[in-house]
Amino acid sequence: MARPSTARPASAGRASGAGPRSTGATFHGEARFGGATFRRWAGFYGATFHREAAFSRVVFHREAGFDEATFNGETGFDGATFNGEAGFVGATFQGWAQFERASFRDSAGFPWATFQDLAGFVGASFQEGAVFGGAAFHGDAKFDGATFQDGAVFDVVTFHGWARFDGVTFQDLAGFVGATFEDGCGSSAGTG
């Protein structure tokens, strides 16, 4: 895999081929998409979710764009399947963000994303490149049991809380150039 750039783009943009850019959607109440199927591209660019955003077990058949989105409440993508590119460039997660057992079958991009609370990627599968470059994890970050088939970039990431990578499989490149671990990295995270 060619080493993806962690440079922040001038404009977050959309996943290639995703269609027209849809910006500024606002969800004042809970946004529940659990179990939904998006057969074509899904554009949530710049969206604001004021309360819970539930995307558990969602299937995205094509690109899913959440670049520059703001999630103010709890966010769940656990068990979701991303068949196309998944873009979370510059996204902000104020509450906990769960991507446990999510399957990313194309590239997954979280560069410059901010996670204010727990970020859970336990058992997630990344089949193409996964880029977290420049992201900030203010709470604990759990990647236990995750699989990275085609490279993982954590360059210039700051882990303010505990970072867990127990049982992770890196099949290809794993970059942590310039990453900062303030609280530690291991299996004894403070939030169990």
GISUL-V996015 format. One record per pair of residues at least 12 apart in sequence whose C-alpha atoms are under 6 Angstrom apart, sorted by the first residue. I is the first residue (numbers start at 1). J is the second residue. Records with the same first field share a line. If there is no record, write none. Layout:
I = J + J
This chain:
6 = 133
18 = 41 + 63
22 = 43 + 45
23 = 45 + 46
24 = 46 + 47
25 = 47
26 = 47 + 48
27 = 49
28 = 50
29 = 51
30 = 51 + 52
31 = 53
32 = 54
33 = 54 + 55
34 = 54 + 55 + 56 + 57 + 58
35 = 57 + 58
36 = 58
37 = 58 + 59
38 = 60
39 = 61
40 = 62
41 = 62 + 63 + 64
42 = 64
43 = 65
44 = 65 + 66
45 = 65 + 66 + 67 + 69
46 = 68 + 69
47 = 69
48 = 69 + 70
49 = 71 + 72
50 = 72
51 = 72 + 73
52 = 73 + 74 + 75
53 = 75
54 = 75 + 76
55 = 76 + 77
56 = 76 + 77 + 78 + 79 + 80
57 = 79 + 80
58 = 80
59 = 80 + 81
60 = 82 + 83
61 = 83
62 = 83 + 84
63 = 84 + 85
64 = 86
65 = 87
66 = 87 + 88
67 = 87 + 88 + 89 + 90 + 91
68 = 90 + 91
69 = 91
70 = 91 + 92
71 = 93 + 94
72 = 94
73 = 95
74 = 95 + 96
75 = 97
76 = 97 + 98
77 = 98 + 99
78 = 98 + 99 + 100 + 101 + 102
79 = 101 + 102
80 = 102
81 = 102 + 103
82 = 104 + 105
83 = 105 + 106
84 = 106
85 = 106 + 107
86 = 108
87 = 109
88 = 109 + 110
89 = 110 + 111 + 113
90 = 112 + 113
91 = 113
92 = 113 + 114
93 = 115
94 = 116
95 = 117
96 = 117 + 118 + 119
97 = 119
98 = 119 + 120
99 = 120 + 121
100 = 120 + 121 + 122 + 123 + 124
101 = 123 + 124
102 = 124
103 = 124 + 125
104 = 125 + 126
105 = 127
106 = 128
107 = 128 + 129 + 130
108 = 130
109 = 130 + 131
110 = 131 + 132
111 = 131 + 132 + 133 + 134 + 135
112 = 134 + 135
113 = 135
114 = 135 + 136
115 = 137 + 138
116 = 138 + 139
117 = 139
118 = 139 + 140
119 = 141
120 = 142
121 = 142 + 143
122 = 142 + 143 + 144 + 145 + 146
123 = 145 + 146
124 = 146
125 = 146 + 147
126 = 147 + 148
127 = 149
128 = 150
129 = 150 + 151
130 = 152
131 = 152 + 153
132 = 153 + 154
133 = 153 + 154 + 155 + 156 + 157
134 = 156 + 157
135 = 157
136 = 157 + 158
137 = 159 + 160
138 = 160 + 161
139 = 161
140 = 161 + 162 + 163
141 = 163
142 = 164
143 = 164 + 165
144 = 165 + 166 + 167 + 168
145 = 167 + 168
146 = 168
147 = 168 + 169
148 = 170
149 = 171
150 = 172
151 = 172 + 173 + 174
152 = 174
153 = 174 + 175
154 = 175 + 176
155 = 175 + 176 + 177 + 178 + 179
156 = 178 + 179
157 = 179
158 = 179 + 180
159 = 180 + 181
160 = 182
161 = 183
162 = 183 + 184 + 185 + 189
163 = 185
164 = 185 + 186 + 187
